[in-house]
């Protein structure tokens, strides 16, 4: 049961995440200064997160994840089941969800957002029963997630992504897929299919210019260019979310998609390989309550959680 003060925090800490260990001291210091009771629970792999939340959620009034986007997405199903609000300490490489929600990347400042207690409701994307907040992809991004050495990722951060991406692009090939939307089927030959739930992905790319993490829809794009060298010309469009203006990029917006491929292909959700094709994608509108600054992008706000 929630406490009368609502000030008990279950803080799940990814010891393997980039910068995560460095985050604990300033974050716990801020919570301690403000009189919060904090249970710190370390985890070493993603399946542990859901088990820890299920086991300990009754001892807390809020769940806080200190880690990267993959850790946060792995927590989503258990957070939804617990009914508790979610706090984010961005200690990963890209931290796209934190950026989408305007949560500061400074650890102590991120803790202050949770302490302030302002919340908003956000959507969760699902693919074959796995949750994602930012984007799920098949093709280039999935190959990148497979090939990127965790040690390189931890040591070099975004630079590690860039080096791995160049290697993948050098030998990339298009694949055949079928996109099913509202019962209509479209066959494509593509380098990548991405389906976004939030706004930012891949270290600051925009899923679609008007996309929001609380709009109740998913945004799809399929990269159907014949020549990968055109990606250099498209780079700015992907950063601004205007890539749909290119004839080589197919786009769609819906609440549900199905993707079938000629051969089994792995699916990357928020930087982690979790499932494979064939795949069914759908959105769960306003499924998670998350702590966010008042100046975050437009969306419904509630009374500060700790002032109820």
N, C-alpha and C positions, 0 to 999 in steps of 0.2 A: 504493500500500500504506500502511496506517496506520503512523505512526511508533512507535518504542518508547516514547516518553513520552506519546503520545496527546494532545499539547498544541498541535496546529496547528489554527487556526480560519480558516475562510473566512467573512468577514463581508460580507454583501451589504447595501448601503446605498441606500435609496430617497431620492435627493436631492429629490424632489418631495413626500415625505410630511411631514405636519405634525410639527414638532419633530425630524425625523430628523437634520438637520444639527447641532442642539444636542446630540444624543445621542452623536455620534462621540467627542468629546473625553473625557467621563467614562468611556465604555465602553472605549475603547482604552487609556485610562490604567489602568483596573483590570486588564485583561488583561496589559498590559506589566508592571505591578507584580508580578503572579503568575507571570511567566516564560512566558507564552503567545506563540507566534508567530502573528501575525495578518496575513492578506491581506485588504485592504479593496477590495471590488469594487463600484463604483457602478453603478446602473442607472436608466434613465429611463422604462421601460415594462415591463409585466409579462412579455411574452414573453422579454425579456432574462434574467429570473431563471433560468428552466429551462436556457437555453443556457449561462449562466455556471456553474451547478452542474455540468452535464454536462461542461463543458470543464475545470473546475478541481477537481472533487471528489477526484481522486487525490492532490492536494497537501495534503489536509486530513484531520483526524480528526473534525471536527464542522462543521456548517453553521449559521451564525447569521444570522437575518434581522432587520434593523433597519428597521422600517416598520410599516404597519398590517395589519389583518386580510386585506385583499385581496392584499397582497404575500405574506403567509405562505401563503395558500391557493394562490397561483400557483406557489409553490415546491414544494408537496407532491408532485406526481408525480416530479419530478427527485430530491427527497430520498428518496422511497421507492426509486427505482431505484438511488441511490447506496449505500443501506444505512447512511448516516451518521446520527447523532443530530442533532436540530434544537434550536437555541437561539433564544429570542425576546427581542428588545429592543423593547418596545411603544412605537412612535413614531407611532401613527396617531391617529385621532379617537376611536373607540369602544374599541378594544383589548379586544374581548369574549373572544377566546381567552386572552389573558394573564389576564384576570379569572377565567375559568373554571378556569384552572390555578393560581390564586393567585400568579402571578408579579407582583412589585412593579412599579408604574408608574414608580418612580424608576429612571433609567437605570443608575446605578452598582449599585444593589441588584439589578436584573435581571441585570447581568453577573455579580454574585456568585453567583446561582443557577446559572449555567452553570459557573462556576469550582468550585463545590461538587461538581458532577458527578452529582447524583442524577437518575435518569431514571424515566419511566413510559411505558407503551404507550398510545396513544390511537387512536381510530377516525378514519377519513376518510370523508366523504360524497362521492358522485360523482353528477353529473347530465350525461348526454350526453357523458361523457368528461372533464368538468371537475370539479376537486376543490373541496370546501368543508369547513371545520372547524366553523363555527357554524350557519348556516342558509342555505337557498336559498328564494326566494320569487317568487311570481307575483302581480301586482296592485299594491296600494298601495306596497309597499316597492320594487318594481321601478320604478314610476313615479318614486318619490323619487330613486332612484339615477340615473335618466336626467335628471331636472330639476335636480339639485343641481350648481351651478357649482363646479368644482374650486377656483377661487380663493376662493369663499365658504366652502367646506368647510375650506380651509387656514387662512383668516383667522379664522373664527368658530367652528369646531369644532361642538359639539353644538347651539349656538344656530342655526347655519346649517341644520342638519337640521330644527329646529323650525319655522323660518320657511318652508322649502320644503314641509314636511309640511302646514302649514295651507293653503297654496295648492292642494295636490293634493286634500285632503279637500273643499275647497269645490266641486270639480267632478267628484268621483269617481262612477263608475257600476259597478254589478255586472256580472260577465261569466259566461258559461256555461262549465262545464268538466265533464270526466268523470274521476273518480278510480278507478283500477284497483288493487286490493289483493288478492293471493292469487287472482287470476282473477275476482274479483267486481268489477262495475262500478257506480259510483254517480254519477248526474248531479246537479250542484249549480249554484246561482246564487249567486255569492260576490263579495266585494270583494277577498279575498286568500286564497291558499293558500301556506302556509309549511311547509317540511320541515326539521326541525332534526337535526343530528348531535351538536352539543355541548349546552351548557346555557344559555349567555347569548347574546343577540343584540340588535342595535338599541340599544346603549348601556346594557345592563343588564336588558332584559326576559328572562324565563325561558321557554325553549321549552316545557317541561312540568315540573310540580313534581318529578317523580322522575327527570327526564332526567339522563344523565351522558355524558361524552365517551368513556367506555370501556365502555358497556353493550351494544355490538354491535347496536344498533337505531337506527332513525330515528323521529322523532315528527312527525306531521302535524297541522296544524289548518287549518280552512277557516272564514273569517269570513262567515257567512251571514245576518247581521242585515239587516233592511230599512232601518233608520234609523241613519246613521252617528253621530248625536248620542249613541247608546248607548255609543260608544267611550269617552266621558268617564266613564261609569259602570263600564265594564270595565277602565279603566286600571290600577287596583290589582291586578286579577286577572292581567293580563298581566305585571305586575312580579313577581308571586309564582308564576306558572306554573299558576294555578288557573282559567284562562279556560275550560277544558273543562267546568266546572260550569254555564256559561251555555248555555241551549238553542240560542242562535244560533251557537254555535261547535262545529263538528264536529271530533272528534279521532280519531286512530288511531296505532297503533304497529306497525311492521313492519320487515323488512330490505330491502324493495323496494316502490316505488310507481311507477305510470305516470300521467301527467297529460296529457290531451288537451283542447284548447280549440277553440271554434268558429272563432276567428280566431287567427292567429299572435300569441303574446304573449312578450315578452322575460322572461328569468329573471335575477334578481339573486342572486349568491352572495357572501356576506360583503362586501356593499357595492359589488360590481362587476357590470355586465352582461356575461355570458359566452356565453349560448346562448338558445334559444327553444323554445317548445312545437312539436310534441309532445315530451315529456321522459320519460326513464326515470331514476329515482333508485335508488341502492343504496348499501349501507354496506360499507366495507372494515374489518373489525374489527382493532384493534391494529396498524394499518398503519405508524404512525410512532412512533419513539422520540423523546421530547421531554424536555428538561431542565426539571425542576419542583421546587419546594421540598418538603421532607419532609412539611410540614404541609398539602400540597395535598389536595383531596378524595380520598376513598378510591379506591384503584387499585393494581395490582401495582407494586412497586418493585424496582429492581435494585441491585446493588453500585454505589457511586459510579463513574461511567465512568472517571474519571482515576486510580482506585485499582486498576484491574484488572491 
